[in-house]
């Protein structure tokens, strides 16, 4: 069982992710993935090149503070969850 001190880094990383402020990518994705895009029962949304770029940058934003960078695969593993 982990000691309370073992969670200090986890709490710090979680707080860093939760305090990220919205940016232009978030605004673009909110429109791209909003209800209007799924009108008529669409189940799939194909992102434009600009929207995919916003998604790619967005996926990196929480990954940076959430991972320690000690293991190169850690960031990729975190991103794969999105």
N, C-alpha and C positions, 0 to 999 in steps of 0.2 A: 504494500500500500504506500502510495506517495505521501510525503510530508507536505504540510501547508506551504512550505517554502518552494516546493517543486512547481507550484502553480503561479508563482510570481511572474515569470516570463509569459505564461499563457494569458494571464489577466492583462498585462501590459500590451501584448500584441492585439488582444481583442479590443481593448480600449482604443488603440491606434486605428483599427479598422472602423470602429463605430463613430469616430470623430472626423472621418474624412468628409470634406464638404463637397456638395454637388458641383459639377463643372459642366462644360459644354457637351461633353460626351454623354453624361447622365441625361441631360435635357434631350439630346438627339435620340437616345435609346428609349426614353420614356414615350416619345411620339412613335418611334418605329415599332415598339412592342406594345403599344396601347390598344385599347379596345377597338378603335376605328380600323386598325389594320387587320383585325380578325372578323370584320363585318361579313355577313353571309355565311358564317360557319367555317371560315377558313381555318385549317389546322396547322398550316405551315406558312411561315413568313420567310421570304428570301430577302436578305439584307442587301442593300446597295453597297458598293465599294466604300462609300463614305460611312455608312452605318456599321459595316463590318470593322472598319478602322477604329470607330468609336468603341465598339465592343472589345476589340483587341486591347486597346489602351485601358478601357474600364477594367478588364480582367486582371491587368497588371497592377492597378492601383491598390486593391485590397491585398494582393499577394505580397507586395513589397513589405508592408508593416506586419503582416501576419506570419511571415516566415523569417527565419533568422539568417538565411543565406549561408549557413555552414555546409549545407549539402545542396548541390546544384539541382538535384531532382526534386527537392522540397517545393520549390516554387512551381515547377511544372505539375507536380502532384496537386498542389492547392488549386492551380488554374483548372485542372481537369474536372474539378467539382462544379465548375460553372459552365 
